[in-house]
Amino acid sequence: MKKVAFCLLALYLIIVVLVLFFDQKPAQEIAILHVKSNRAVLLGSAEECLDVVLYLSDTDSFFTDEQNIVSVMIQDDNQLVAASVRSILLDSRPVIIDTTRYYPFTFQLVFDQVISSGGQLIFFHPHCLFTYQNEELLDIEMGDLTLSFMEISPIEHLDFTRLYGMMNTSSDRQFLNGIVIGLKKYPLGDISLESFESTLPNLLLDLSQAQIIAEPISPFTDISELLQKPYFPILSEESVLSTSLILKAEETLLFIPIFYRDLTLKTEQFPLVIHYSYAGNAYTFILDDFIYYQDHDYKLASESDVWEYLYRY
Amino acid sequence: MKKIIIIAILSCWMIPTVLIHVQAEEYTNYQEIIFENDEAKLLKEYSSVDYSAYYDQMNKSRFMGWKLLIVTQNEPVEFVSETKLRIFNNGFSTIKHDVELTTKAETKYQISASGSISTSLKGDIKKFKGTLDADIKASVSYAETLTTSESYRFTIIVDPKTYVTIITRGLGEINNGVAKNYFFWIETKRGGWETFSVTTEYYEIVKEKIR
Protein backbone atom coordinates (compact mmCIF):
# COMPACT_ATOMS: atom_id res chain seq x y z
CA MET A 1 0.00 0.00 0.00
CA LYS A 2 2.83 2.34 0.93
CA LYS A 3 4.49 1.58 -2.40
CA VAL A 4 1.31 2.44 -4.33
CA ALA A 5 0.98 5.73 -2.43
CA PHE A 6 4.63 6.54 -3.07
CA CYS A 7 4.25 5.79 -6.79
CA LEU A 8 1.12 7.96 -7.05
CA LEU A 9 2.90 10.81 -5.29
CA ALA A 10 5.90 10.48 -7.58
CA LEU A 11 3.62 10.43 -10.65
CA TYR A 12 1.79 13.54 -9.36
CA LEU A 13 5.08 15.40 -8.87
CA ILE A 14 6.28 14.48 -12.38
CA ILE A 15 3.00 15.75 -13.89
CA VAL A 16 3.26 19.02 -11.91
CA VAL A 17 6.85 19.54 -13.12
CA LEU A 18 5.86 18.79 -16.74
CA VAL A 19 2.85 21.14 -16.59
CA LEU A 20 5.00 23.93 -15.15
CA PHE A 21 7.66 23.29 -17.77
CA PHE A 22 5.34 23.35 -20.80
CA ASP A 23 2.91 25.96 -19.55
CA GLN A 24 5.41 28.80 -19.72
CA LYS A 25 4.20 32.01 -21.33
CA PRO A 26 5.66 32.81 -24.76
CA ALA A 27 8.77 35.00 -24.83
CA GLN A 28 8.05 38.66 -24.18
CA GLU A 29 11.08 39.90 -26.05
CA ILE A 30 12.92 39.26 -29.27
CA ALA A 31 16.66 39.74 -29.42
CA ILE A 32 18.17 40.72 -32.77
CA LEU A 33 21.87 40.66 -33.69
CA HIS A 34 23.75 41.82 -36.77
CA VAL A 35 27.47 41.36 -37.40
CA LYS A 36 28.83 44.60 -38.82
CA SER A 37 31.49 44.62 -41.50
CA ASN A 38 32.67 46.97 -44.22
CA ARG A 39 31.33 45.71 -47.52
CA ALA A 40 31.67 46.59 -51.17
CA VAL A 41 29.13 44.96 -53.44
CA LEU A 42 28.98 44.93 -57.21
CA LEU A 43 25.41 44.83 -58.52
CA GLY A 44 25.52 43.93 -62.19
CA SER A 45 21.76 43.78 -62.71
CA ALA A 46 18.45 44.57 -61.01
CA GLU A 47 18.23 40.88 -60.01
CA GLU A 48 21.41 40.95 -57.93
CA CYS A 49 20.78 41.51 -54.26
CA LEU A 50 22.47 42.66 -51.10
CA ASP A 51 22.20 40.11 -48.30
CA VAL A 52 21.69 41.46 -44.79
CA VAL A 53 21.86 38.70 -42.18
CA LEU A 54 19.99 39.25 -38.93
CA TYR A 55 20.06 36.77 -36.06
CA LEU A 56 16.69 36.66 -34.29
CA SER A 57 15.79 34.79 -31.14
CA ASP A 58 12.30 34.09 -32.54
CA THR A 59 11.44 32.31 -35.78
CA ASP A 60 7.86 33.50 -35.98
CA SER A 61 7.73 37.26 -35.53
CA PHE A 62 6.49 40.12 -37.71
CA PHE A 63 10.14 41.12 -38.25
CA THR A 64 10.66 38.25 -40.67
CA ASP A 65 7.35 38.44 -42.49
CA GLU A 66 7.91 40.15 -45.87
CA GLN A 67 4.25 41.19 -46.08
CA ASN A 68 4.66 43.33 -42.96
CA ILE A 69 7.53 45.40 -44.35
CA VAL A 70 6.37 48.76 -45.66
CA SER A 71 9.71 50.23 -46.71
CA VAL A 72 13.46 49.63 -46.60
CA MET A 73 16.07 52.38 -46.72
CA ILE A 74 19.83 52.42 -46.49
CA GLN A 75 21.07 55.81 -45.41
CA ASP A 76 23.94 57.69 -43.85
CA ASP A 77 24.30 61.38 -43.01
CA ASN A 78 24.45 62.45 -46.64
CA GLN A 79 22.53 60.06 -48.85
CA LEU A 80 19.95 57.32 -48.95
CA VAL A 81 18.74 54.61 -51.27
CA ALA A 82 15.41 52.79 -51.27
CA ALA A 83 15.40 49.02 -51.47
CA SER A 84 12.81 46.25 -51.63
CA VAL A 85 12.84 42.91 -49.88
CA ARG A 86 12.93 40.16 -52.46
CA SER A 87 12.83 37.38 -49.88
CA ILE A 88 13.67 36.51 -46.30
CA LEU A 89 15.40 33.16 -45.96
CA LEU A 90 16.07 30.94 -42.99
CA ASP A 91 18.26 28.16 -44.33
CA SER A 92 20.95 27.70 -41.71
CA ARG A 93 20.91 26.12 -38.30
CA PRO A 94 20.55 28.30 -35.21
CA VAL A 95 23.48 29.32 -33.05
CA ILE A 96 23.49 29.44 -29.28
CA ILE A 97 25.09 32.52 -27.73
CA ASP A 98 24.94 33.04 -23.98
CA THR A 99 22.18 30.42 -23.72
CA THR A 100 19.97 32.23 -26.27
CA ARG A 101 19.19 30.47 -29.52
CA TYR A 102 19.51 32.78 -32.55
CA TYR A 103 18.17 31.98 -36.01
CA PRO A 104 20.03 33.48 -39.01
CA PHE A 105 17.58 35.19 -41.37
CA THR A 106 18.95 36.49 -44.67
CA PHE A 107 17.10 39.58 -45.91
CA GLN A 108 17.72 39.77 -49.65
CA LEU A 109 17.49 43.41 -50.71
CA VAL A 110 17.18 44.56 -54.32
CA PHE A 111 17.47 48.09 -55.63
CA ASP A 112 15.03 47.70 -58.50
CA GLN A 113 13.43 51.10 -57.85
CA VAL A 114 16.60 53.13 -58.28
CA ILE A 115 19.28 51.09 -60.05
CA SER A 116 21.57 53.41 -61.99
CA SER A 117 23.87 51.73 -64.45
CA GLY A 118 27.47 52.70 -63.88
CA GLY A 119 26.71 54.57 -60.66
CA GLN A 120 28.25 54.10 -57.27
CA LEU A 121 26.86 54.84 -53.80
CA ILE A 122 29.33 55.09 -50.94
CA PHE A 123 27.83 55.03 -47.44
CA PHE A 124 29.81 55.78 -44.27
CA HIS A 125 28.46 54.02 -41.16
CA PRO A 126 25.01 53.68 -42.73
CA HIS A 127 21.81 52.43 -41.13
CA CYS A 128 19.44 49.98 -42.73
CA LEU A 129 15.89 51.00 -41.80
CA PHE A 130 13.00 48.56 -42.02
CA THR A 131 9.57 50.11 -41.44
CA TYR A 132 6.78 47.69 -40.53
CA GLN A 133 3.01 47.94 -40.85
CA ASN A 134 2.66 48.25 -37.07
CA GLU A 135 4.88 51.40 -37.33
CA GLU A 136 7.78 49.61 -35.66
CA LEU A 137 11.12 50.80 -37.07
CA LEU A 138 14.07 48.42 -37.13
CA ASP A 139 17.17 50.60 -37.32
CA ILE A 140 20.21 48.43 -38.00
CA GLU A 141 23.73 49.83 -37.74
CA MET A 142 25.94 48.61 -40.56
CA GLY A 143 29.58 48.92 -41.51
CA ASP A 144 30.67 51.11 -44.43
CA LEU A 145 28.92 50.05 -47.61
CA THR A 146 29.68 50.68 -51.26
CA LEU A 147 27.11 49.71 -53.86
CA SER A 148 28.54 49.71 -57.38
CA PHE A 149 25.98 49.36 -60.15
CA MET A 150 28.28 48.09 -62.87
CA GLU A 151 28.89 44.89 -64.78
CA ILE A 152 32.06 42.86 -64.64
CA SER A 153 34.37 43.40 -67.59
CA PRO A 154 34.57 41.13 -70.58
CA ILE A 155 38.11 39.89 -71.22
CA GLU A 156 39.77 42.31 -73.63
CA HIS A 157 43.45 42.98 -72.93
CA LEU A 158 43.70 41.62 -69.42
CA ASP A 159 42.44 38.71 -67.36
CA PHE A 160 43.24 37.32 -63.94
CA THR A 161 44.61 33.82 -63.40
CA ARG A 162 44.67 33.67 -59.59
CA LEU A 163 43.25 35.66 -56.70
CA TYR A 164 43.46 35.25 -52.93
CA GLY A 165 43.94 37.32 -49.80
CA MET A 166 46.93 37.52 -47.49
CA MET A 167 46.00 37.40 -43.81
CA ASN A 168 47.42 39.01 -40.76
CA THR A 169 47.07 36.51 -37.94
CA SER A 170 49.71 37.94 -35.62
CA SER A 171 47.45 40.46 -33.87
CA ASP A 172 44.24 39.71 -31.95
CA ARG A 173 42.23 40.88 -34.89
CA GLN A 174 42.41 39.11 -38.23
CA PHE A 175 42.44 41.29 -41.32
CA LEU A 176 43.51 41.20 -44.95
CA ASN A 177 46.93 42.71 -45.36
CA GLY A 178 47.30 42.15 -49.07
CA ILE A 179 46.14 40.28 -52.11
CA VAL A 180 47.92 38.00 -54.53
CA ILE A 181 46.66 38.34 -58.07
CA GLY A 182 47.87 36.63 -61.21
CA LEU A 183 47.40 38.76 -64.34
CA LYS A 184 47.56 37.65 -67.93
CA LYS A 185 47.87 40.13 -70.76
CA TYR A 186 46.68 39.27 -74.23
CA PRO A 187 48.33 41.93 -76.48
CA LEU A 188 52.04 41.69 -77.29
CA GLY A 189 52.73 45.26 -76.19
CA ASP A 190 53.21 46.44 -72.62
CA ILE A 191 50.25 47.19 -70.36
CA SER A 192 50.64 49.86 -67.72
CA LEU A 193 48.70 49.22 -64.49
CA GLU A 194 47.66 52.60 -63.10
CA SER A 195 45.71 51.69 -59.95
CA PHE A 196 43.72 49.04 -58.10
CA GLU A 197 40.53 50.12 -56.33
CA SER A 198 38.50 48.16 -53.79
CA THR A 199 35.63 50.71 -54.09
CA LEU A 200 35.77 51.07 -50.27
CA PRO A 201 37.32 54.41 -49.27
CA ASN A 202 38.65 52.75 -46.13
CA LEU A 203 40.63 50.01 -47.90
CA LEU A 204 43.48 50.99 -50.22
CA LEU A 205 45.58 48.75 -52.41
CA ASP A 206 49.06 50.23 -52.73
CA LEU A 207 50.41 49.54 -56.19
CA SER A 208 53.57 51.53 -55.38
CA GLN A 209 54.60 48.76 -52.95
CA ALA A 210 53.44 45.85 -55.11
CA GLN A 211 55.91 43.02 -55.60
CA ILE A 212 56.21 40.67 -58.55
CA ILE A 213 56.50 37.16 -57.12
CA ALA A 214 57.70 34.03 -58.87
CA GLU A 215 55.11 31.63 -57.46
CA PRO A 216 52.09 31.60 -55.12
CA ILE A 217 52.97 32.18 -51.46
CA SER A 218 51.17 31.08 -48.31
CA PRO A 219 48.33 33.42 -47.31
CA PHE A 220 49.88 33.49 -43.83
CA THR A 221 53.30 34.75 -44.94
CA ASP A 222 54.67 37.66 -42.90
CA ILE A 223 54.36 40.48 -45.41
CA SER A 224 57.06 42.55 -43.70
CA GLU A 225 59.48 40.08 -45.29
CA LEU A 226 57.97 40.72 -48.71
CA LEU A 227 57.99 44.49 -48.24
CA GLN A 228 61.44 44.35 -46.63
CA LYS A 229 60.25 46.80 -43.99
CA PRO A 230 57.79 46.71 -41.07
CA TYR A 231 54.15 46.66 -42.14
CA PHE A 232 51.78 49.16 -40.47
CA PRO A 233 48.22 48.68 -41.72
CA ILE A 234 46.89 52.12 -40.81
CA LEU A 235 47.42 54.79 -43.39
CA SER A 236 47.85 58.44 -42.51
CA GLU A 237 45.48 60.97 -44.08
CA GLU A 238 48.28 62.49 -46.15
CA SER A 239 49.37 59.26 -47.80
CA VAL A 240 48.94 59.20 -51.55
CA LEU A 241 49.01 55.81 -53.22
CA SER A 242 49.57 56.27 -56.88
CA THR A 243 52.14 54.92 -59.25
CA SER A 244 52.08 52.73 -62.30
CA LEU A 245 53.48 49.27 -62.89
CA ILE A 246 54.35 47.98 -66.34
CA LEU A 247 53.31 44.43 -67.26
CA LYS A 248 55.85 43.10 -69.73
CA ALA A 249 55.54 39.32 -69.32
CA GLU A 250 52.50 37.44 -70.62
CA GLU A 251 51.67 36.30 -67.08
CA THR A 252 52.59 38.13 -63.89
CA LEU A 253 51.91 37.21 -60.29
CA LEU A 254 51.61 40.26 -58.06
CA PHE A 255 51.45 40.77 -54.33
CA ILE A 256 49.75 44.09 -53.49
CA PRO A 257 49.70 45.28 -49.85
CA ILE A 258 46.51 46.67 -48.32
CA PHE A 259 46.31 49.69 -46.03
CA TYR A 260 43.35 50.99 -44.07
CA ARG A 261 42.07 54.34 -42.88
CA ASP A 262 40.84 52.51 -39.77
CA LEU A 263 40.57 48.91 -38.70
CA THR A 264 37.46 49.12 -36.55
CA LEU A 265 35.50 46.66 -38.66
CA LYS A 266 36.58 43.75 -40.79
CA THR A 267 36.37 43.69 -44.59
CA GLU A 268 35.88 40.26 -46.12
CA GLN A 269 34.54 41.04 -49.57
CA PHE A 270 35.18 43.65 -52.25
CA PRO A 271 35.43 43.91 -56.03
CA LEU A 272 38.57 45.01 -57.85
CA VAL A 273 38.54 47.88 -60.31
CA ILE A 274 41.82 47.86 -62.18
CA HIS A 275 42.70 50.97 -64.16
CA TYR A 276 45.27 50.36 -66.88
CA SER A 277 46.46 51.85 -70.12
CA TYR A 278 47.39 50.17 -73.37
CA ALA A 279 48.60 51.81 -76.56
CA GLY A 280 47.94 55.23 -75.11
CA ASN A 281 44.31 54.56 -74.17
CA ALA A 282 42.85 54.18 -70.67
CA TYR A 283 40.77 51.11 -69.77
CA THR A 284 39.11 49.61 -66.72
CA PHE A 285 39.00 45.94 -65.84
CA ILE A 286 36.39 45.02 -63.21
CA LEU A 287 36.37 41.81 -61.15
CA ASP A 288 33.27 40.88 -59.20
CA ASP A 289 33.13 41.19 -55.39
CA PHE A 290 35.22 38.23 -54.25
CA ILE A 291 34.97 36.82 -50.74
CA TYR A 292 38.54 36.63 -49.49
CA TYR A 293 37.82 35.09 -46.11
CA GLN A 294 35.01 34.36 -43.71
CA ASP A 295 35.07 34.07 -39.93
CA HIS A 296 33.02 31.22 -38.54
CA ASP A 297 33.81 31.72 -34.90
CA TYR A 298 31.63 33.97 -32.76
CA LYS A 299 34.59 34.46 -30.41
CA LEU A 300 36.42 36.25 -33.26
CA ALA A 301 33.78 38.97 -33.43
CA SER A 302 34.54 41.74 -30.97
CA GLU A 303 31.68 43.46 -29.14
CA SER A 304 31.91 46.52 -31.38
CA ASP A 305 31.30 44.30 -34.42
CA VAL A 306 27.89 43.19 -33.22
CA TRP A 307 24.81 45.40 -33.29
CA GLU A 308 22.15 44.30 -30.81
CA TYR A 309 18.51 45.21 -30.38
CA LEU A 310 15.95 44.00 -27.88
CA TYR A 311 12.32 44.32 -28.90
CA ARG A 312 9.86 44.06 -25.98
CA TYR A 313 6.14 43.59 -26.36
CA MET B 1 30.58 -24.59 -19.56
CA LYS B 2 30.26 -21.43 -17.43
CA LYS B 3 33.86 -20.53 -18.22
CA ILE B 4 33.21 -20.87 -21.96
CA ILE B 5 30.16 -18.57 -21.71
CA ILE B 6 32.12 -16.00 -19.70
CA ILE B 7 35.00 -16.11 -22.20
CA ALA B 8 32.53 -15.76 -25.08
CA ILE B 9 30.87 -12.72 -23.46
CA LEU B 10 34.23 -11.13 -22.72
CA SER B 11 35.34 -11.76 -26.30
CA CYS B 12 32.24 -9.99 -27.59
CA TRP B 13 33.18 -6.98 -25.49
CA MET B 14 36.78 -7.13 -26.60
CA ILE B 15 36.16 -7.30 -30.37
CA PRO B 16 35.22 -3.65 -30.82
CA THR B 17 38.11 -2.55 -28.66
CA VAL B 18 40.66 -4.48 -30.69
CA LEU B 19 39.39 -3.33 -34.10
CA ILE B 20 40.18 0.37 -34.25
CA HIS B 21 38.30 1.70 -37.21
CA VAL B 22 37.84 5.46 -37.52
CA GLN B 23 34.41 6.68 -38.67
CA ALA B 24 35.76 9.74 -40.41
CA GLU B 25 34.15 12.85 -41.84
CA GLU B 26 35.28 14.96 -44.77
CA TYR B 27 37.95 16.91 -42.88
CA THR B 28 40.07 13.79 -42.49
CA ASN B 29 40.36 13.74 -46.28
CA TYR B 30 41.42 17.37 -46.60
CA GLN B 31 44.52 17.92 -48.72
CA GLU B 32 46.44 19.17 -45.70
CA ILE B 33 45.95 19.61 -41.95
CA ILE B 34 48.90 21.10 -40.09
CA PHE B 35 48.99 21.52 -36.32
CA GLU B 36 50.74 24.53 -34.81
CA ASN B 37 51.95 22.18 -32.10
CA ASP B 38 54.23 19.55 -33.68
CA GLU B 39 53.35 16.96 -31.05
CA ALA B 40 49.61 17.05 -31.66
CA LYS B 41 48.08 14.48 -33.99
CA LEU B 42 44.77 13.54 -35.53
CA LEU B 43 42.72 10.61 -34.26
CA LYS B 44 43.38 8.70 -37.47
CA GLU B 45 47.12 8.95 -36.70
CA TYR B 46 46.78 7.35 -33.25
CA SER B 47 48.72 4.08 -33.19
CA SER B 48 47.65 1.04 -31.18
CA VAL B 49 50.51 1.92 -28.78
CA ASP B 50 48.96 5.40 -28.33
CA TYR B 51 45.56 3.88 -27.61
CA SER B 52 47.03 1.47 -25.05
CA ALA B 53 48.91 4.27 -23.31
CA TYR B 54 45.82 6.49 -23.14
CA TYR B 55 43.54 3.67 -21.94
CA ASP B 56 46.10 2.86 -19.22
CA GLN B 57 45.71 6.42 -17.94
CA MET B 58 42.02 5.68 -17.38
CA ASN B 59 42.42 2.49 -15.39
CA LYS B 60 40.02 3.46 -12.61
CA SER B 61 36.54 2.23 -13.49
CA ARG B 62 33.34 4.09 -12.65
CA PHE B 63 29.82 3.02 -11.74
CA MET B 64 28.07 4.13 -14.92
CA GLY B 65 28.48 6.39 -17.94
CA TRP B 66 31.38 7.72 -19.93
CA LYS B 67 34.86 8.50 -18.73
CA LEU B 68 36.85 10.88 -20.93
CA LEU B 69 40.52 11.48 -21.51
CA ILE B 70 41.34 14.64 -23.48
CA VAL B 71 44.59 14.21 -25.38
CA THR B 72 44.41 17.25 -27.67
CA GLN B 73 42.50 20.31 -26.48
CA ASN B 74 41.61 23.31 -28.66
CA GLU B 75 44.73 22.80 -30.78
CA PRO B 76 44.86 25.31 -33.66
CA VAL B 77 45.31 23.87 -37.13
CA GLU B 78 45.77 25.22 -40.63
CA PHE B 79 44.07 23.30 -43.39
CA VAL B 80 43.67 23.18 -47.13
CA SER B 81 40.29 21.64 -47.77
CA GLU B 82 38.74 20.15 -50.82
CA THR B 83 38.24 21.99 -54.09
CA LYS B 84 34.92 23.81 -53.77
CA LEU B 85 34.30 24.26 -57.44
CA ARG B 86 35.79 23.43 -60.81
CA ILE B 87 34.24 24.85 -64.00
CA PHE B 88 35.50 23.80 -67.43
CA ASN B 89 34.89 25.78 -70.59
CA ASN B 90 35.62 23.29 -73.34
CA GLY B 91 33.77 25.36 -75.94
CA PHE B 92 34.91 27.97 -78.38
CA SER B 93 33.23 31.03 -76.86
CA THR B 94 33.55 32.85 -73.55
CA ILE B 95 31.03 31.91 -70.86
CA LYS B 96 29.78 33.80 -67.83
CA HIS B 97 29.27 31.84 -64.60
CA ASP B 98 27.45 32.88 -61.45
CA VAL B 99 29.09 31.09 -58.55
CA GLU B 100 27.50 30.88 -55.10
CA LEU B 101 29.72 30.04 -52.14
CA THR B 102 28.08 28.70 -49.00
CA THR B 103 29.72 26.90 -46.12
CA LYS B 104 27.48 24.13 -44.86
CA ALA B 105 26.87 23.70 -41.17
CA GLU B 106 28.21 20.16 -41.56
CA THR B 107 31.58 21.57 -42.63
CA LYS B 108 31.88 24.09 -39.81
CA TYR B 109 31.69 21.42 -37.08
CA GLN B 110 32.69 17.83 -37.74
CA ILE B 111 33.40 14.77 -35.62
CA SER B 112 35.14 11.40 -35.89
CA ALA B 113 35.01 8.31 -33.72
CA SER B 114 36.91 5.04 -33.47
CA GLY B 115 36.57 1.74 -31.64
CA SER B 116 33.12 1.13 -30.20
CA ILE B 117 32.23 4.82 -30.03
CA SER B 118 29.68 5.65 -32.68
CA THR B 119 28.12 8.75 -34.16
CA SER B 120 24.57 9.60 -35.19
CA LEU B 121 23.03 12.18 -37.48
CA LYS B 122 20.57 14.61 -35.89
CA GLY B 123 19.24 17.22 -38.27
CA ASP B 124 22.23 18.21 -40.36
CA ILE B 125 24.71 17.80 -37.51
CA LYS B 126 26.54 14.65 -36.50
CA LYS B 127 26.71 13.81 -32.82
CA PHE B 128 28.42 11.21 -30.68
CA LYS B 129 25.87 8.60 -29.63
CA GLY B 130 24.58 8.59 -26.08
CA THR B 131 25.63 10.99 -23.35
CA LEU B 132 29.19 11.15 -24.70
CA ASP B 133 28.28 14.11 -26.94
CA ALA B 134 27.21 16.26 -23.98
CA ASP B 135 30.22 15.11 -21.94
CA ILE B 136 32.63 16.17 -24.71
CA LYS B 137 30.89 19.52 -25.28
CA ALA B 138 31.07 20.21 -21.56
CA SER B 139 34.79 19.43 -21.50
CA VAL B 140 36.03 21.25 -24.60
CA SER B 141 34.97 24.55 -26.11
CA TYR B 142 33.81 24.69 -29.68
CA ALA B 143 32.96 27.53 -32.01
CA GLU B 144 29.52 29.04 -32.50
CA THR B 145 28.94 30.55 -35.89
CA LEU B 146 27.86 34.14 -36.41
CA THR B 147 28.71 35.31 -39.89
CA THR B 148 28.22 38.49 -41.88
CA SER B 149 26.59 36.63 -44.70
CA GLU B 150 25.51 33.04 -45.15
CA SER B 151 26.40 32.81 -48.83
CA TYR B 152 28.31 34.82 -51.42
CA ARG B 153 27.74 35.18 -55.13
CA PHE B 154 30.54 35.80 -57.59
CA THR B 155 30.29 36.25 -61.34
CA ILE B 156 33.21 35.12 -63.45
CA ILE B 157 33.99 35.09 -67.15
CA VAL B 158 35.73 31.94 -68.36
CA ASP B 159 37.63 31.96 -71.62
CA PRO B 160 37.45 29.03 -74.05
CA LYS B 161 39.66 26.06 -73.16
CA THR B 162 40.04 27.34 -69.62
CA TYR B 163 38.95 26.00 -66.26
CA VAL B 164 38.33 27.76 -62.98
CA THR B 165 38.94 26.27 -59.57
CA ILE B 166 37.94 27.62 -56.17
CA ILE B 167 39.72 26.10 -53.20
CA THR B 168 39.41 26.87 -49.52
CA ARG B 169 42.06 27.08 -46.85
CA GLY B 170 41.39 27.84 -43.27
CA LEU B 171 42.06 27.86 -39.60
CA GLY B 172 40.33 25.54 -37.17
CA GLU B 173 40.54 23.78 -33.84
CA ILE B 174 40.92 20.11 -33.06
CA ASN B 175 39.96 18.32 -29.85
CA ASN B 176 40.49 14.60 -29.49
CA GLY B 177 41.03 11.85 -26.99
CA VAL B 178 39.70 8.50 -25.86
CA ALA B 179 36.69 7.44 -23.81
CA LYS B 180 35.39 4.40 -21.97
CA ASN B 181 31.84 3.55 -21.05
CA TYR B 182 30.93 1.67 -17.88
CA PHE B 183 27.87 -0.20 -16.76
CA PHE B 184 28.00 -1.30 -13.11
CA TRP B 185 31.82 -0.86 -13.10
CA ILE B 186 32.10 -3.10 -16.16
CA GLU B 187 33.68 -1.52 -19.21
CA THR B 188 31.29 -1.89 -22.14
CA LYS B 189 32.72 0.46 -24.77
CA ARG B 190 35.99 2.14 -25.54
CA GLY B 191 37.35 4.15 -28.43
CA GLY B 192 38.62 7.45 -29.71
CA TRP B 193 36.73 10.69 -30.39
CA GLU B 194 37.60 13.86 -32.23
CA THR B 195 35.95 17.22 -32.96
CA PHE B 196 37.00 19.63 -35.69
CA SER B 197 35.64 23.16 -35.93
CA VAL B 198 36.41 25.74 -38.59
CA THR B 199 37.14 29.23 -37.27
CA THR B 200 38.06 31.03 -40.50
CA GLU B 201 37.95 30.07 -44.16
CA TYR B 202 39.99 31.68 -46.94
CA TYR B 203 39.07 31.39 -50.58
CA GLU B 204 41.36 31.20 -53.59
CA ILE B 205 40.30 31.31 -57.21
CA VAL B 206 42.53 30.01 -59.99
CA LYS B 207 42.03 30.14 -63.78
CA GLU B 208 44.12 27.77 -65.86
CA LYS B 209 44.30 26.63 -69.47
CA ILE B 210 43.06 23.11 -70.15
CA ARG B 211 46.12 21.10 -71.15
Interface residues (C-beta under 8 A of the other chain):
Chain A: L33 V35 K36 S37 R39 G44 E48 D51 V53 Y55 L89 D91 S92 R93 V95 I96 I97 Y102 P104 T106 I152 S153 P154 I155 D159 F160 T161 R162 L163 Y164 G165 M167 T169 Q174 G182 P219 F220 K266 E268 Q269 D288 D289 F290 I291 Y292 Y293 Q294 D295 H296 D297 Y298 K299 L300 A301 V306
Chain B: E78 T94 L101 T103 A105 K108 G123 D124 I125 A143 E144 T145 L146 T147 T148 S149 E150 S151 Y152 R153 F154 T155 I156 I157 D159 R169 L171 S197 V198 T199 T200 E201 Y202 Y203 E204 I205 V206 K207 E208
